[in-house]
Amino acid sequence: MKKILLLCLSLMLSYGAMAQETSAGEKRAKTEKAKKEKVAKEKKAKAKKEAEVAKEKEEAAAKKEAAKAKVAKEKTTAKAKVADKKAKETKETADKIKADKEKSEKAKAAAKAKAAKAKENSATATGTAKAAAGKAKAAGNKAEAKAKTTATKAEPKAKVKKKTPAEIKEDVKETPASKAAEKKVADKATGMYNGKKVYTGPRGGRYYINKNGNKTYISDDK
């Protein structure tokens, strides 16, 4: 009987120990499970946070790149606008210079043509004026010659005062005054009178240069 009781007690103690061990094992398992779950949760949260951080970084990098691209695009657009404006201004300047040059060339051509026409007109006018002047001069010379002829015919020859031989001899003396006057005479010498040259004037009057350098007319019969 004692043996049975001891066996039962032993079994009870064994079951109790086993129950304690099982309870402790379950508790440990629960603790480890909880710890593992906590670690997994923490890892998951950390991974999630890291993913969020990475996503934020990517978004920030993308925004930064987009901003840089926008700035670069704006710069490129601004440069293109400046280049277009400069090209437009250059073209306008070149067109203006070309237009001014063409205008200047047209003005020069017109001025040249006008000058040539004026020169031609002037030459024609000069020729006409010269011809008219020539005709007028010829008419004037003709009229003058006619007037001289008429005057020569109409006017009597200069009256010659008769001088005595002594007066004539005195009057025909060679003097510095008579020599100087003879050099200035434009009429042609047509003879001699008492050793003096006789000149015939445009109206037919004959004369010599006396000692005083003056003209002394002589009659036609001498």
Protein Blocks (a to p, Z undefined) as FASTA:
>chain_A
ZZmmmmmmmmmmmmmmmmmmmmmmmmmmmmmmmmmmmmmmmmmmmmmmmmmmmmmmmmmm
mmmmmmmmmmmmmmmmmmmmmmmmmmmmmmmmmmmmmmmmmmmmmmmmmmmmmmmmmmmm
mmmmmmmmmmmmmmmmmmmmmmmmmmmmmmmmmpccdddddddfklmmmmmpccfklmmm
mmmpmbdcfbdeehiacdddfkopacdddfkopacdddfkZZ
